[in-house]
Amino acid sequence: MESTMQMSLRSEAFAEGGSIPTRFTCDGQDVSPPLSWSDEPEGTGSFVLIADDPDASGFIHWLVGDIPASVTSMAEGRAEGIGVAGSNDFGRSGWGGPCPPSGEHRYRFTVYAVSGQLGLSGTPSEEDVRAAMRGRVLGQGQLVASYLRQR
């Protein structure tokens, strides 16, 4: 197991353990939420962002790799063109907001600080990104919030 430094990951749109506003979901505008991170370890060459649903077997909602080390935030709905967008489990790249079939689900946003760039190209899968990160993670931060679909 890699020893990594703890980073801070936050959103101005929702708090740790809070609820994700509808505008960021399939029931709203489905725009990516604003995120910012800090406390990256020395030697960070790039960042990786993965958002998944642990209540749906880790369903991937957002995957971005090779985010330049100089970038420590993503504005609401402005993630395009930052880093290399990977494929989500909706079958496309970019953000795919919470859209649980029933009940309340948790959504886990994790930012990883990695040494160097991962050299990703095309639209990498989660497996591609995790394989490229292996042995290179210097730090990570996590933010977990939930969404209860009103139907």
C-alpha positions in Angstrom: 0.0 0.0 0.0 1.4 3.4 -1.0 1.8 6.0 1.8 0.3 9.2 0.6 -0.1 12.7 2.1 -3.6 13.9 2.9 -4.9 16.7 0.6 -7.9 19.0 1.0 -10.7 18.7 -1.5 -13.8 20.9 -1.3 -16.7 22.3 -3.3 -18.5 25.6 -2.8 -21.7 23.9 -3.9 -21.9 21.3 -1.2 -20.2 20.2 2.0 -18.6 16.9 3.1 -21.5 14.6 4.0 -24.0 17.0 2.5 -26.4 16.8 -0.4 -25.5 17.5 -4.0 -27.8 20.1 -5.5 -30.1 19.0 -8.3 -28.5 21.3 -10.8 -25.4 18.9 -10.9 -27.6 15.8 -11.6 -29.5 14.2 -14.4 -32.6 15.8 -12.9 -31.2 19.3 -13.3 -28.7 20.9 -15.7 -26.2 18.0 -15.2 -23.2 20.4 -15.1 -20.0 19.5 -13.3 -19.7 20.9 -9.8 -17.0 23.4 -8.8 -14.1 21.7 -7.0 -10.9 23.0 -5.5 -8.0 21.3 -3.8 -4.9 22.2 -1.8 -2.1 20.8 0.3 -0.6 19.0 -2.6 2.7 17.3 -1.8 6.1 18.5 -3.1 7.0 16.8 -6.4 3.4 16.8 -7.7 3.6 16.7 -11.5 -0.2 16.4 -12.2 -3.5 15.6 -10.7 -6.2 12.9 -11.4 -9.8 13.4 -10.5 -12.2 10.5 -10.1 -15.9 10.7 -9.1 -17.7 7.5 -8.5 -20.7 6.0 -6.8 -19.7 3.5 -4.1 -23.3 2.5 -3.7 -23.4 1.3 -7.4 -20.2 -0.8 -7.4 -18.0 2.2 -8.0 -19.9 3.5 -11.1 -17.7 6.2 -12.7 -19.3 9.6 -13.1 -16.2 11.6 -13.9 -12.6 10.8 -14.8 -9.9 13.4 -15.6 -6.2 12.7 -15.7 -3.1 14.7 -16.5 -4.5 17.8 -14.9 -1.5 20.2 -14.9 0.1 20.7 -11.4 -0.6 24.4 -11.8 -4.4 23.8 -11.8 -5.9 23.4 -8.4 -9.6 24.0 -9.1 -12.3 23.4 -11.7 -15.1 25.9 -12.0 -18.7 24.8 -12.3 -19.4 23.4 -15.7 -15.9 24.3 -16.9 -14.0 21.0 -16.8 -13.6 20.6 -20.6 -10.1 21.2 -21.9 -8.5 20.7 -18.5 -6.3 17.6 -18.5 -7.4 14.4 -20.4 -11.0 13.5 -20.0 -11.5 9.8 -19.5 -14.6 7.7 -20.1 -17.3 7.5 -17.5 -19.7 4.6 -17.1 -22.4 6.4 -19.0 -20.3 5.6 -22.1 -19.0 9.1 -22.8 -16.3 11.4 -21.5 -16.7 14.3 -19.1 -19.1 14.7 -16.2 -22.2 12.5 -15.9 -24.1 13.6 -12.8 -25.8 11.5 -10.2 -28.8 9.7 -11.6 -29.6 6.8 -9.1 -32.4 4.4 -10.2 -33.8 4.5 -6.6 -32.9 5.6 -3.1 -30.1 7.8 -1.9 -26.6 7.2 -3.2 -23.2 8.6 -2.0 -20.8 10.2 -4.5 -17.1 10.1 -3.8 -14.9 12.7 -5.4 -11.2 11.9 -5.1 -8.2 14.0 -6.3 -4.8 12.3 -6.6 -1.5 14.1 -6.8 0.9 12.1 -8.9 4.5 12.4 -9.9 4.9 13.7 -13.4 2.3 13.5 -16.2 0.7 10.1 -16.8 1.0 10.4 -20.6 -2.7 9.6 -21.2 -4.1 9.9 -24.6 -7.5 9.4 -26.3 -10.3 8.7 -23.9 -8.7 6.5 -21.2 -10.8 4.1 -19.1 -10.6 4.0 -15.3 -8.4 0.9 -15.6 -6.0 2.8 -17.9 -5.8 5.7 -15.5 -5.4 3.5 -12.4 -2.7 1.5 -14.1 -0.8 4.6 -15.1 -1.0 6.0 -11.5 0.3 2.8 -9.9 3.3 3.6 -7.7 3.1 7.3 -8.5 0.5 8.6 -6.1 2.0 11.2 -3.7 -1.2 12.4 -2.0 -5.0 12.4 -2.2 -8.1 14.1 -0.9 -11.7 13.1 -0.9 -15.1 14.7 -0.7 -18.2 12.6 -0.2 -21.8 13.9 -0.7 -25.1 12.2 -1.5 -28.1 12.6 -3.7 -31.6 11.4 -3.2 -33.6 11.4 -6.4 -37.1 12.8 -6.1 -39.4 11.0 -8.5 
